[in-house]
């Protein structure tokens, strides 16, 4: 008997203009940018703001503590190659929860594969993070700091999508491509990797970060 398949991401929908992504060096066709085997549908600014939702394969349920989710039975496409800007794939999708344990429980009940919980705070002050494997990609669930939970209305609020981190083969080359729209690279949480944020000047509605694809040595950097 074959083991059940684990959930994977079919499609993410963002409230961004396709032309904006194309101007940043992404290959966009008919409003869709494919990152490895994940389709990113660019619904336009009139659709709202940020990450609007996603579709996942092989789910046990679609109640993901407020994350807008639908089931997909569409087979995964052949993985796309590198984009002109050097982006290869989605490294991780970031979601935020005011009730961390509740959200972790809901995601596990829906069939998502919890790999680990990190108990150290992030540079932004999030006290805990949970990492769920979705095929090649990761869902990073971030706990809101307690002061944010209280300020924004308490823990009864649902989890929400926040942003994306994209995998690049040559971080310095991609940062040169993005030019003034890219922030300075810094050490990532993952040992040996670097990350840089995309600035608001890029005109994107969800936070976007660029990450080196593998551990780097000093000799590999310019």
C-alpha positions as CSV (number, residue, x, y, z in Angstrom):
1,X,0.0,0.0,0.0
2,X,1.4,3.4,-1.0
3,X,1.8,6.0,1.7
4,X,-0.5,9.1,1.3
5,X,1.0,12.0,-0.7
6,X,2.0,15.1,1.2
7,X,0.4,18.5,0.4
8,X,2.1,20.6,-2.2
9,X,1.4,24.1,-3.5
10,X,-0.4,24.4,-6.8
11,X,-1.0,28.2,-7.1
12,X,-0.6,31.4,-5.1
13,X,-2.7,34.5,-5.9
14,X,-1.3,37.9,-5.3
15,X,-2.8,41.3,-5.7
16,X,0.0,42.6,-8.0
17,X,0.0,43.9,-11.5
18,X,1.6,41.4,-14.0
19,X,3.5,44.3,-15.7
20,X,5.1,45.2,-12.4
21,X,6.6,41.7,-12.0
22,X,7.6,41.6,-15.6
23,X,9.5,44.9,-15.1
24,X,11.4,43.3,-12.2
25,X,12.7,40.6,-14.5
26,X,10.1,37.8,-14.0
27,X,8.8,35.8,-16.9
28,X,5.0,36.5,-16.8
29,X,2.6,34.9,-19.2
30,X,-1.1,35.5,-19.3
31,X,-1.0,37.0,-15.8
32,X,0.9,34.0,-14.3
33,X,4.5,33.8,-13.1
34,X,5.7,30.2,-12.6
35,X,8.4,29.7,-9.9
36,X,9.7,26.2,-10.3
37,X,6.4,24.2,-10.2
38,X,4.3,26.8,-8.4
39,X,2.1,29.1,-10.3
40,X,1.9,32.7,-9.0
41,X,-1.3,34.3,-10.4
42,X,-1.1,38.1,-10.5
43,X,-4.6,39.3,-10.0
44,X,-3.9,43.0,-10.2
45,X,-4.1,45.8,-7.7
46,X,-7.9,46.0,-7.8
47,X,-8.1,42.5,-6.3
48,X,-7.0,43.7,-2.9
49,X,-3.5,43.6,-1.3
50,X,-0.8,41.1,-0.6
51,X,-1.2,37.3,-0.9
52,X,-4.9,36.7,-1.5
53,X,-4.9,32.9,-1.1
54,X,-3.5,29.6,-2.4
55,X,-4.5,26.2,-3.7
56,X,-2.9,23.0,-2.3
57,X,-2.9,19.4,-3.5
58,X,-3.5,16.4,-1.2
59,X,-5.1,18.2,1.6
60,X,-7.0,16.5,4.4
61,X,-9.1,19.7,4.9
62,X,-9.2,23.3,3.8
63,X,-9.6,24.9,7.3
64,X,-6.1,26.4,7.8
65,X,-7.0,28.8,10.7
66,X,-8.1,31.6,8.3
67,X,-5.5,31.2,5.5
68,X,-7.7,31.4,2.3
69,X,-7.2,27.9,0.9
70,X,-8.8,25.7,-1.8
71,X,-8.1,22.2,-2.9
72,X,-6.4,21.5,-6.2
73,X,-6.4,18.3,-8.2
74,X,-4.3,19.7,-11.0
75,X,-1.0,17.9,-11.5
76,X,2.2,19.7,-11.0
77,X,3.7,21.3,-14.1
78,X,7.2,20.7,-15.3
79,X,9.4,23.0,-13.2
80,X,10.2,26.3,-14.9
81,X,13.9,27.4,-15.2
82,X,15.5,30.5,-13.9
83,X,13.9,33.9,-14.6
84,X,15.8,36.7,-16.3
85,X,16.5,38.2,-12.9
86,X,18.0,35.0,-11.5
87,X,15.1,33.8,-9.4
88,X,14.7,30.0,-9.3
89,X,11.8,29.2,-7.0
90,X,9.9,30.0,-3.9
91,X,12.0,29.3,-0.8
92,X,9.2,29.8,1.7
93,X,5.8,31.4,2.1
94,X,5.3,33.4,5.4
95,X,2.2,33.5,7.4
96,X,1.6,35.1,10.8
97,X,-0.6,34.0,13.7
98,X,-1.8,35.7,16.9
99,X,-2.5,32.2,18.4
100,X,0.5,30.1,17.4
101,X,-0.5,26.7,19.0
102,X,-4.0,27.0,17.5
103,X,-2.7,27.6,14.1
104,X,-0.1,24.8,14.3
105,X,-2.9,22.4,15.3
106,X,-5.1,23.5,12.4
107,X,-2.3,23.2,9.8
108,X,-1.4,19.7,11.1
109,X,-5.0,18.6,11.0
110,X,-5.3,19.7,7.4
111,X,-2.4,17.4,6.6
112,X,0.6,19.8,6.5
113,X,3.9,18.2,7.4
114,X,5.4,20.0,10.5
115,X,9.1,19.6,10.4
116,X,10.2,21.7,13.3
117,X,9.5,24.6,15.7
118,X,12.1,27.2,16.3
119,X,12.0,28.7,19.8
120,X,14.5,31.6,19.2
121,X,13.2,35.0,18.3
122,X,13.7,36.4,14.9
123,X,15.4,39.8,14.2
124,X,11.9,41.3,13.9
125,X,10.9,40.0,17.4
126,X,8.7,37.0,16.5
127,X,9.1,34.6,19.5
128,X,8.5,31.3,17.6
129,X,8.3,29.9,14.1
130,X,7.0,26.6,12.8
131,X,8.1,25.2,9.5
132,X,5.9,23.0,7.3
133,X,7.2,21.1,4.2
134,X,5.1,21.5,1.1
135,X,7.2,19.6,-1.5
136,X,10.1,21.8,-2.5
137,X,8.6,24.9,-0.7
138,X,8.2,25.7,3.0
139,X,5.4,27.4,4.9
140,X,6.9,29.4,7.7
141,X,4.3,30.2,10.4
142,X,5.4,33.1,12.6
143,X,4.0,33.9,16.0
144,X,3.1,37.5,16.6
145,X,4.9,39.1,19.5
146,X,2.5,39.5,22.5
147,X,2.5,43.3,22.3
148,X,1.3,43.0,18.7
149,X,-1.4,40.5,19.6
150,X,-2.8,42.9,22.2
151,X,-2.4,46.0,20.1
152,X,-4.2,44.5,17.1
153,X,-7.2,43.0,18.8
154,X,-6.3,39.8,20.6
155,X,-5.6,36.2,19.8
156,X,-9.1,35.4,18.4
157,X,-8.0,36.8,15.0
158,X,-7.2,34.3,12.3
159,X,-3.8,33.6,10.8
160,X,-2.9,35.6,7.8
161,X,-0.5,35.4,4.9
162,X,2.4,37.9,5.1
163,X,5.0,37.5,2.3
164,X,7.3,35.4,0.2
165,X,11.0,34.6,0.2
166,X,12.4,33.6,-3.2
167,X,15.4,31.4,-4.0
168,X,18.1,32.8,-6.3
169,X,21.2,31.2,-7.7
170,X,23.4,34.3,-7.5
171,X,22.1,36.7,-4.9
172,X,24.5,39.5,-5.7
173,X,23.6,39.2,-9.4
174,X,19.9,39.4,-8.7
175,X,20.4,42.4,-6.4
176,X,22.2,44.2,-9.2
177,X,19.3,43.4,-11.5
178,X,16.8,44.9,-8.9
179,X,19.0,47.9,-8.5
180,X,17.5,50.6,-6.2
181,X,14.6,48.3,-5.4
182,X,16.8,45.9,-3.4
183,X,17.9,46.3,0.1
184,X,21.3,45.3,1.5
185,X,22.0,41.6,2.0
186,X,22.4,40.2,5.5
187,X,22.9,36.9,7.1
188,X,19.7,34.7,7.0
189,X,18.5,32.6,9.9
190,X,19.6,29.5,7.9
191,X,23.4,29.1,8.5
192,X,25.6,30.1,5.5
193,X,22.8,31.8,3.6
194,X,22.0,35.5,2.9
195,X,18.8,37.4,2.4
196,X,17.8,40.8,1.2
197,X,14.4,42.5,1.1
198,X,12.8,44.1,-1.9
199,X,12.0,47.7,-1.1
200,X,8.5,49.3,-1.3
201,X,9.7,51.3,-4.3
202,X,9.3,48.1,-6.3
203,X,5.5,48.6,-6.1
204,X,4.6,45.1,-4.8
205,X,1.7,44.6,-2.4
206,X,3.3,41.8,-0.3
207,X,6.7,41.8,1.4
208,X,9.2,40.0,-0.8
209,X,12.7,38.8,0.1
210,X,15.5,37.2,-2.0
211,X,17.6,34.4,-0.6
212,X,20.8,32.8,-1.7
213,X,20.2,29.2,-2.8
214,X,22.8,27.4,-0.7
215,X,25.5,28.0,1.9
216,X,28.1,30.4,0.6
217,X,31.7,30.8,1.4
218,X,33.6,34.1,1.6
219,X,35.5,33.0,-1.6
220,X,32.2,32.7,-3.5
221,X,31.2,36.4,-2.9
222,X,32.5,39.3,-4.9
